[in-house]
């Protein structure tokens, strides 16, 4: 069991990692490395979601479990609007396709949209955590 102070530090760390990962996504997007950008966008969103769940004393070791927990404890309880659950799901689905589906091609506009959604997600979670 971790102390409240340790939990607060871990939430802060995950939010920082989320921002850094989104920066990596932006670099990849600008370089035209779209599958890599999609991957980093998802992980940026994932780190932010895991930070908010941890703030509420919750965690999951699986991606699908984290998404389900996020819906159950954050979206369904009104901490955040449904749009934020959809952003998490959409970024996960695209990351999964980009990482595992052969010849998955992303369009620049699609990845730019994912990036903007990811940025919105992270900014809102930071506000919610502090």
Beta strands, then each sheet from edge to edge (+ up, - down):
end
